[in-house]
Amino acid sequence: MAVPVLILGNDANLPVHYARHLGSIDVALAIGFLWVAWRPARALGGVLPIVAALVACHIGSSVVDVMSHRAVASSELLNHVPEIVGLTALWLLTPRPIHARARA
């Protein structure tokens, strides 16, 4: 979904430069998800906090934009479902410390 935005610079009538920046962020997020899917032990070290912050910012700004009628809720939901699913999968793949597993 992000590659056309990155290459073509066309996203929601934004100027090309800004659209490409957003496409870059989304491509980086997708690469982070793939990296952790390949090597789950790497999730906790740095990818999980960065992805969680990015998704929280996307969701927070989307809520503000929907509430102020600058965006449509259904469109925002469709655009951010992959991020939410990816963050959830990332969290589930994150290895737990041994002492946490012993209590479970």
Backbone as numpy.savetxt, mean C-alpha at the origin, in Angstrom:
# Nx Ny Nz CAx CAy CAz Cx Cy Cz
-1.49 -2.42 -11.78 -2.30 -1.23 -11.78 -1.44 0.04 -11.78
-0.29 -0.02 -11.16 0.53 1.19 -11.02 1.47 1.42 -12.20
1.82 0.39 -12.92 2.79 0.54 -14.00 2.29 1.50 -15.10
1.04 1.41 -15.55 0.59 2.38 -16.55 0.65 3.83 -16.04
0.32 4.03 -14.77 0.40 5.38 -14.20 1.85 5.86 -14.21
2.76 4.98 -13.84 4.17 5.35 -13.81 4.69 5.66 -15.21
4.35 4.83 -16.17 4.89 5.00 -17.52 4.18 6.10 -18.29
2.84 6.09 -18.23 2.06 7.04 -19.03 1.82 8.37 -18.32
1.93 8.36 -17.00 1.71 9.60 -16.25 0.28 10.08 -16.30
-0.67 9.14 -16.36 -2.08 9.51 -16.46 -2.84 8.92 -15.28
-3.24 9.76 -14.33 -3.99 9.30 -13.18 -4.89 10.41 -12.66
-6.19 10.24 -12.77 -7.19 11.15 -12.22 -6.95 12.60 -12.62
-6.55 12.80 -13.86 -6.34 14.15 -14.39 -5.27 14.95 -13.64
-4.37 14.25 -12.99 -3.25 14.93 -12.33 -2.22 15.35 -13.37
-1.42 16.36 -13.06 -0.29 16.65 -13.95 0.61 15.41 -14.05
1.22 15.22 -15.19 2.01 14.02 -15.46 3.06 13.79 -14.38
3.75 14.83 -13.97 4.81 14.68 -12.97 4.27 14.10 -11.66
3.15 14.61 -11.18 2.57 14.12 -9.92 2.04 12.70 -10.08
1.43 12.42 -11.22 0.93 11.07 -11.46 2.08 10.06 -11.45
3.19 10.43 -12.05 4.34 9.52 -12.07 4.92 9.32 -10.66
4.90 10.35 -9.85 5.34 10.18 -8.46 4.44 9.18 -7.74
3.14 9.33 -7.91 2.20 8.38 -7.28 2.39 6.98 -7.83
2.60 6.87 -9.14 2.87 5.57 -9.73 4.13 4.95 -9.17
5.15 5.76 -8.93 6.40 5.27 -8.35 6.18 4.69 -6.97
5.39 5.37 -6.16 5.10 4.89 -4.81 4.36 3.56 -4.87
3.37 3.48 -5.74 2.60 2.23 -5.85 3.43 1.08 -6.39
4.31 1.34 -7.34 5.19 0.29 -7.85 6.14 -0.17 -6.74
6.68 0.77 -5.98 7.57 0.41 -4.86 6.82 -0.43 -3.83
5.58 -0.09 -3.55 4.77 -0.86 -2.62 4.56 -2.28 -3.14
4.26 -2.41 -4.42 4.07 -3.74 -5.01 5.36 -4.56 -4.95
6.49 -3.93 -5.21 7.77 -4.64 -5.12 8.04 -5.08 -3.68
7.72 -4.22 -2.71 7.86 -4.60 -1.31 7.01 -5.81 -0.96
5.78 -5.83 -1.45 4.90 -6.99 -1.21 5.48 -8.26 -1.83
5.98 -8.15 -3.05 6.57 -9.33 -3.71 7.83 -9.80 -2.97
8.64 -8.86 -2.52 9.86 -9.19 -1.79 9.54 -10.00 -0.54
8.54 -9.55 0.20 8.18 -10.24 1.44 7.50 -11.57 1.15
6.74 -11.64 0.06 6.13 -12.93 -0.31 7.22 -13.96 -0.62
8.32 -13.49 -1.19 9.43 -14.37 -1.52 10.27 -14.68 -0.28
10.49 -13.70 0.59 11.30 -13.85 1.79 10.55 -13.29 3.01
9.60 -14.03 3.57 8.77 -13.51 4.66 9.55 -13.03 5.88
10.71 -13.59 6.12 11.49 -13.18 7.29 11.92 -11.72 7.21
11.90 -11.15 6.04 12.31 -9.76 5.86 11.21 -8.76 6.22
10.01 -9.22 6.47 8.86 -8.33 6.68 9.03 -7.45 7.91
9.44 -8.03 8.99 9.48 -7.30 10.26 10.58 -6.26 10.28
11.68 -6.53 9.61 12.83 -5.65 9.66 12.60 -4.24 9.16
11.75 -4.05 8.22 11.56 -2.70 7.72 10.37 -2.53 6.81
9.98 -3.56 6.12 8.90 -3.43 5.15 7.56 -3.19 5.83
7.26 -3.93 6.88 5.95 -3.82 7.54 5.68 -2.41 8.07
6.58 -1.78 8.80 6.28 -0.43 9.29 6.11 0.59 8.17
6.89 0.48 7.11 6.79 1.42 6.00 5.47 1.23 5.27
5.11 -0.01 4.99 3.86 -0.28 4.30 2.67 0.13 5.16
2.73 -0.14 6.45 1.63 0.24 7.34 1.44 1.76 7.35
2.54 2.49 7.39 2.45 3.95 7.38 1.89 4.46 6.05
2.35 3.89 4.97 1.88 4.31 3.65 0.39 4.02 3.48
-0.04 2.82 3.86 -1.45 2.47 3.73 -2.30 3.33 4.66
-1.84 3.58 5.86 -2.59 4.44 6.79 -2.75 5.85 6.21
-1.69 6.38 5.60 -1.78 7.70 4.98 -2.75 7.69 3.80
-2.70 6.66 2.97 -3.62 6.56 1.85 -5.07 6.48 2.33
-5.32 5.65 3.32 -6.68 5.48 3.83 -7.15 6.77 4.51
-6.31 7.35 5.32 -6.67 8.59 6.01 -6.98 9.72 5.04
-6.14 9.89 4.04 -6.39 10.95 3.07 -7.62 10.65 2.23
-7.88 9.38 1.96 -9.08 9.02 1.21 -10.34 9.33 2.01
-10.33 9.03 3.29 -11.48 9.34 4.13 -11.75 10.84 4.14
-10.70 11.63 4.29 -10.85 13.09 4.28 -11.41 13.56 2.93
-10.88 13.01 1.84 -11.35 13.43 0.52 -12.79 13.01 0.25
-13.18 11.83 0.71 -14.57 11.39 0.52 -15.51 12.26 1.36
-15.12 12.54 2.60 -15.97 13.34 3.48 -16.11 14.78 2.97
-15.10 15.28 2.28 -15.18 16.65 1.76 -15.63 16.67 0.29
-16.12 15.53 -0.20 -16.69 15.40 -1.55 -15.69 15.68 -2.66
-14.41 15.40 -2.41 -13.40 15.53 -3.45 -13.12 14.19 -4.13
-13.70 13.12 -3.58 -13.52 11.79 -4.16 -14.79 10.97 -3.90
-14.98 9.94 -4.70 -16.13 9.06 -4.57 -15.71 7.83 -3.76
-16.51 7.47 -2.77 -16.16 6.39 -1.85 -15.92 5.07 -2.58
-16.77 4.72 -3.52 -16.60 3.44 -4.22 -15.30 3.40 -5.01
-14.94 4.50 -5.61 -13.69 4.57 -6.36 -12.49 4.45 -5.43
-12.53 5.14 -4.32 -11.44 5.07 -3.35 -11.29 3.66 -2.79
-12.41 3.02 -2.51 -12.38 1.66 -1.98 -11.72 0.72 -2.99
-12.14 0.80 -4.24 -11.55 -0.06 -5.27 -10.06 0.20 -5.44
-9.66 1.45 -5.35 -8.24 1.78 -5.54 -7.37 1.30 -4.39
-7.92 1.22 -3.18 -7.09 0.91 -2.02 -7.27 -0.50 -1.46
-8.19 -1.27 -2.02 -8.34 -2.66 -1.56 -7.05 -3.46 -1.74
-6.36 -3.36 -2.88 -5.10 -4.13 -2.99 -4.08 -3.77 -1.91
-4.02 -2.50 -1.52 -3.09 -2.09 -0.47 -3.48 -2.71 0.88
-4.76 -2.69 1.18 -5.24 -3.24 2.45 -5.02 -4.74 2.49
-5.34 -5.42 1.39 -5.11 -6.87 1.32 -3.62 -7.17 1.43
-2.79 -6.41 0.75 -1.34 -6.61 0.82 -0.80 -6.39 2.22
-1.26 -5.33 2.89 -0.82 -5.07 4.26 -1.25 -6.20 5.20
-2.47 -6.68 5.03 -2.95 -7.79 5.87 -2.11 -9.04 5.63
-1.85 -9.36 4.37 -1.02 -10.52 4.05 0.39 -10.34 4.60
0.92 -9.15 4.49 2.26 -8.85 5.02 2.31 -9.08 6.53
1.29 -8.59 7.22 1.23 -8.76 8.67 1.13 -10.24 9.03
0.33 -11.00 8.27 0.18 -12.43 8.54 1.46 -13.20 8.23
2.25 -12.74 7.27 3.50 -13.41 6.91 4.65 -13.05 7.84
4.49 -11.99 8.61 5.57 -11.55 9.47 5.84 -12.59 10.55
7.07 -13.08 10.62 7.39 -14.07 11.64 7.21 -13.48 13.04
6.65 -14.26 13.92 6.46 -13.85 15.30 7.65 -14.29 16.15
8.00 -13.50 17.17 9.08 -13.93 18.07 8.74 -15.27 18.72
9.76 -16.03 19.04 9.57 -17.36 19.61 8.76 -17.30 20.89
9.02 -16.33 21.78 8.28 -16.26 23.04 6.80 -15.98 22.82
6.44 -15.31 21.70 5.04 -15.04 21.40 4.36 -16.31 20.92
5.09 -17.14 20.19 4.52 -18.39 19.71 4.29 -19.35 20.86
5.16 -19.33 21.85 5.03 -20.26 22.98 3.76 -19.96 23.78
3.37 -18.69 23.87 2.17 -18.33 24.63 0.89 -18.65 23.87
0.96 -18.70 22.55 -0.25 -18.89 21.75 -0.80 -20.28 21.80
